[in-house]
Amino acid sequence: MTQNVAETVTFALADSVSDAEFVTLSKLTEAFVRSCPGFIFRRLSKGEDGRWTDAVVWQDMATAQAAAKAFEAQDFLPALMGAMKPDSVTMRHETIHWTMAA
């Protein structure tokens, strides 16, 4: 059985970037992410502490890792990464063992 993979990226925005500006930059990635084989779901959220989470669910580890590698070559990457505090970014790929929905 193939196990889905959760990709979780957490970060803080650069001081000069507004929430609205960052959401606009993030939307520039939509066509790329949707075109990646194995894409299932994506959510962008912000906590009360000001840290953001970009959560993506992929079909399996191979498709998650392939998408992460291809992401690095996209034209939107410099602007997107420039909007984040560099030392605040963490990325994890985790195998999903159980899910529940309403």
N, C-alpha and C positions, 0 to 999 in steps of 0.2 A: 504494500500500500504506500502510495506517495504521500509524504507529509508536507503540508504547507509550511512556509517560512515567513516569519514576521521580521521585517526590516525596520529598525527603530533608530532614528537619528534625532538627537537632542542637541540644542544649541541656544545661545543668546544672540540677539541682534546687535549689530554695531550701533553705537550711540547715535549716529546720524541717520539711521534708517527707521522710518515709521512702520507701524503694523500694516497699514494699507499698502505702502510701497512694497513690503515684503510679500504680501499676498499676491500682488500684481506680478512680481518677479516669479513667484512659485507657479503661477498659472501658465507661465511660458514653458514650463516643463511638461504640461499635460499631454500634448500630442506625442511627445517622446515616450512617456511612461505608458500611455495607452497602447502604443505600438509594440511594446516589448512583449515577447512571448512569455506567458506565465503570469502576467499581471492579473490580480484579482480585485484589490481594494486599496484605497489610499485615503488618509485623513491627516489634516494639518491642524494642530491645536496649540494653544498657549496657556500656560498655567499662571496662577496668581503670583508666582515668584518671578514672572517675566520670561521664563525659559519656554522654548518652543519644542514641539515634538512633531516630526514628520514620520507617520507610520504607514508602511506599505505591506500588504500581504501578497506573497508570490506562491506560485504553484509548488515549487520545491527549491532546494538549495542551489541547484545548478542554474535555474532561471534567475534567482535573486542575485547570484554572483555575476552572471553574465550582464544583467541590467546595470549593476553597480559599475562594472568595468566600462560599459558603453556610455554610461552617464558622464564619465570623466572626459570624454571626447566631444561633448556637446557644446555648441556655441554659447548657450545661456549660462554655462557653468561659472565663468569668471564673475559675472554680475551677481549671481546667486550666492556664491561663496564670499564675495566681497561684502555682502550685506550681513554676514555673520561674524561674530567675534571669533577669530581663528582658534584660540585656545579653549573655546567653549564647546566645540563640536565633538560628539561621540557617536559612533555608528555600531550597531549590533545586528547580527543575523541570528535568529533563534528558531529552532524547530518548534512548530505548534503541536502540542500534544492533546489539547482539548479546547473546544470553543462552545459558546452558548449564545444564543440570540433570542430576542423577544418573539 
